[in-house]
Amino acid sequence: MPVRRVPMSYTSVTGRKSLASGTRAVATESKLEYDFVTLMSFDPDVTEIEEQPVAIIYDDNGKRRSYTPDFLIKRRAACPILAEVKPSRFVKGDVKRKLNAGKRYAATRGWSFQLWTEREIRGPMLKNAQFLLGYKETTRPPDAVEQILRTIRHGDARPICDVVAELWPEDDARAAGLPTLWHLIACRTVFCDLDREIDMSSAIWLEEGARDD
């Protein structure tokens, strides 16, 4: 549980973001933190996000200080991440001393410690997450899912526009069918290079084992 409650603020953008439907909403204190949680929510390896997770007591030139990192990120296949989210312009002076205290604390628990600024957060992956997360938990017709998978299975990586033209040559059919394709990409059933902003020229494919009929 958080060691510090995130207060409502009239001078910064506070909010709440759920990792998935039915899970506890994570409190954020800025738009950058909200974007970070959005990015983590899109990572299939992330199982839990906890805000304000620990209070770290450290010595700052003989003065006793307390530092609470922003998030603890728990993952399926790797060690947890103790994360600080901060605009790059603020990473100096006493903030660097806090970060060093966070690194030492994380190391004693077998965690990693990471600083995330707008440079790491606000890239193509975030834009893809913002677009695709809305489709992730929607229920899609099984016959539409199978139709898409069967079409992609017939070859190697193909541009989305080619798959769409083959499956839905008419505009009305395309409008009805595309949400299912976005759902499959969001769930990582259909793969795409999500480190580049997705568009109709983006290539999509299935994992090798999933291509076998």
C-alpha positions in Angstrom: 0.0 0.0 0.0 1.2 3.6 -0.6 3.1 5.1 2.3 1.9 8.6 1.2 -1.5 9.6 -0.1 -1.4 11.7 -3.3 -3.4 14.8 -2.5 -5.7 16.7 -4.8 -4.0 19.7 -6.3 -5.2 22.9 -8.0 -1.7 23.8 -9.3 -0.8 20.4 -11.0 -2.6 17.7 -12.9 -3.6 14.9 -10.5 -5.5 11.9 -11.6 -6.0 8.1 -11.4 -5.2 5.4 -13.9 -6.1 1.7 -13.7 -3.7 -1.0 -14.9 -6.7 -3.0 -16.2 -10.4 -3.2 -15.8 -11.4 -4.1 -12.2 -8.0 -3.3 -10.7 -7.1 -0.6 -8.2 -6.6 2.8 -9.8 -3.1 4.3 -9.5 -2.9 7.9 -8.3 -0.7 10.3 -10.2 0.5 13.8 -9.4 1.2 15.2 -12.9 0.5 14.7 -16.5 4.0 13.1 -16.9 3.2 10.6 -14.2 -0.1 9.8 -15.8 1.7 9.2 -19.1 4.2 7.0 -17.4 1.4 4.8 -15.8 -0.3 4.7 -19.3 3.0 3.4 -20.7 3.4 0.8 -18.0 -0.3 -0.3 -18.4 0.5 -1.1 -22.0 3.5 -3.3 -21.1 2.3 -7.0 -20.9 5.1 -7.8 -18.5 3.8 -5.4 -15.9 1.5 -7.0 -13.3 1.1 -4.2 -10.7 1.9 -0.5 -10.2 2.0 1.0 -6.8 2.3 4.7 -6.2 4.3 6.2 -3.4 5.5 2.8 -2.4 8.3 3.3 0.2 9.7 6.1 2.4 13.5 6.1 2.2 15.5 7.7 5.0 19.0 8.9 3.9 21.8 11.1 5.1 22.3 14.4 3.2 25.5 16.0 4.4 24.7 15.1 8.0 21.0 15.9 7.7 18.4 13.2 8.0 16.1 13.3 4.9 13.1 11.3 3.7 12.5 10.4 0.1 9.4 8.7 -1.4 9.9 7.4 -5.0 6.9 7.7 -7.3 6.2 4.1 -8.3 7.0 0.5 -7.7 6.5 -1.5 -10.9 6.1 -5.3 -10.5 6.8 -7.5 -13.5 6.3 -11.1 -14.5 9.7 -12.0 -15.9 12.1 -9.5 -14.2 12.9 -7.8 -10.9 10.6 -4.9 -9.7 11.5 -1.4 -10.7 11.5 1.5 -8.2 10.8 4.4 -10.5 11.1 8.2 -10.2 9.2 10.3 -12.7 10.6 13.8 -13.1 10.9 16.4 -15.9 14.5 16.5 -17.0 14.9 20.2 -16.1 14.4 19.3 -12.4 17.1 16.6 -12.3 19.8 18.4 -10.4 21.2 19.2 -7.0 19.2 17.7 -4.1 17.1 15.6 -6.6 20.2 13.8 -7.6 21.0 13.0 -4.0 17.5 11.6 -3.6 18.0 9.5 -6.7 21.2 8.1 -5.3 19.4 7.1 -2.1 16.8 5.4 -4.2 19.4 3.4 -6.1 21.0 2.2 -2.9 17.7 1.3 -1.3 16.6 -0.7 -4.5 19.9 -2.5 -4.6 19.4 -3.9 -1.1 16.1 -5.5 -2.2 17.2 -6.9 -5.5 15.2 -4.2 -7.4 16.3 -1.9 -10.1 16.0 1.9 -9.8 15.1 4.0 -12.8 14.6 7.6 -13.5 12.0 8.4 -16.2 11.8 11.8 -17.8 9.8 13.1 -20.7 12.6 11.8 -22.9 11.9 8.2 -22.0 8.1 8.5 -21.6 6.9 10.6 -24.4 7.8 8.7 -27.5 6.1 6.5 -30.1 5.3 3.8 -27.6 3.2 6.2 -25.5 1.3 7.3 -28.6 0.6 3.7 -29.5 -0.5 3.0 -25.9 -2.8 5.9 -25.9 -4.4 4.8 -29.1 -4.6 1.0 -28.5 -5.4 0.8 -24.8 -9.0 1.7 -25.6 -9.4 -1.4 -27.7 -7.5 -3.8 -25.4 -10.4 -4.9 -23.1 -13.3 -4.8 -25.5 -14.8 -8.1 -26.5 -14.5 -8.9 -30.2 -16.5 -11.3 -32.3 -14.7 -14.7 -32.5 -15.4 -15.1 -36.2 -13.8 -11.7 -36.9 -10.8 -12.6 -34.8 -10.3 -15.9 -36.7 -10.8 -14.2 -40.1 -7.9 -11.8 -39.3 -5.6 -14.4 -37.9 -6.2 -16.7 -40.9 -5.4 -13.9 -43.3 -2.2 -12.9 -41.6 -1.2 -16.6 -41.2 -1.0 -17.0 -45.0 2.3 -15.1 -45.3 5.1 -13.2 -43.6 4.8 -9.7 -42.2 2.4 -7.5 -44.2 1.4 -3.9 -44.1 -1.8 -3.2 -42.2 -3.2 -1.5 -45.4 -2.8 -4.7 -47.4 -4.5 -6.8 -44.8 -7.3 -4.3 -44.5 -7.8 -4.1 -48.3 -8.0 -7.9 -48.5 -10.4 -8.3 -45.6 -12.6 -5.2 -45.9 -12.6 -3.6 -49.4 -15.7 -1.6 -48.5 -15.5 1.4 -46.2 -18.4 0.2 -44.0 -16.8 -3.2 -43.5 -13.5 -1.5 -42.8 -15.0 0.7 -40.1 -16.6 -2.4 -38.4 -13.5 -4.7 -38.8 -10.6 -2.4 -37.8 -11.5 -2.3 -34.0 -10.9 -6.1 -33.9 -7.5 -5.7 -35.5 -6.5 -2.9 -33.1 -7.7 -5.2 -30.2 -5.5 -8.0 -31.4 -2.5 -5.7 -31.7 -3.1 -4.2 -28.2 -3.3 -7.7 -26.7 -0.1 -8.8 -28.6 -1.9 -11.6 -30.4 -0.9 -9.8 -33.6 2.5 -8.3 -33.5 3.7 -4.9 -34.7 6.8 -2.7 -34.1 5.4 -0.6 -31.4 8.6 1.4 -31.0 7.4 3.3 -34.1 4.1 5.1 -34.2 1.6 2.8 -35.8 -0.1 3.7 -39.0 -1.6 1.9 -42.0 1.8 1.2 -43.5 3.0 -0.6 -40.3 3.8 -4.3 -40.8 2.0 -6.9 -38.7 2.7 -10.5 -38.2 2.1 -13.6 -36.0 4.7 -15.4 -33.9 6.2 -18.3 -35.8 4.3 -21.0 -33.9 1.0 -19.2 -34.4 1.3 -19.3 -38.2 0.9 -23.1 -38.4 -2.6 -24.1 -39.4 
